[in-house]
């Protein structure tokens, strides 16, 4: 099921944008099932049958990141990709991270 977050778009962070509080993270995290919040970032591992599928996913994530102007860190292996979002300018998580995570989940569905 596609999250309502996936329908939204990232907004440029204004100077001084504050990271979300733990309480705010706790409210929004259930909207992106399978993602874990830890250390100022959200992370999810996606598994695939082969390298070709993994790389197709990586390229699709790159396209979404470019369109949203919000880029994840990715760790790529033969049949898996770990995706990590955080907002560096806020030194933690913002709504942009959760919007992007929902868009990545929509790719995988």
Phi, psi and omega in degrees: 000130182284131179287146175299335178299328182294341179276348182269173179233148178294147177245144178299136179281129176287152176306135179086008178302129181272147174291155178294151175280166177301322179296317178296319178298317180299330179282326186266334183304321179298344179283351176232076184305139177092346177275142178245136176260126180197134174061036177077019177213163171245143188223143173211142177256128178252135183245145184226171181277335185201175183295321180301314178296320179299313182291326175298319178296314180302316179294323178294318177298318179299321179295313178299316181298319178296315180297323181270349184054043177215110195250131179273167164268138179230140174245118188248132174234184183306310185230030178205157175217124175264125181248131180232128176244141168202162178252103186300322182292339178259357182055043179168209183263142172230174179302329178304323180296320181284324175298313180296319179299318179296323178293322177294317177301321180297329176294320186284333178294000000 
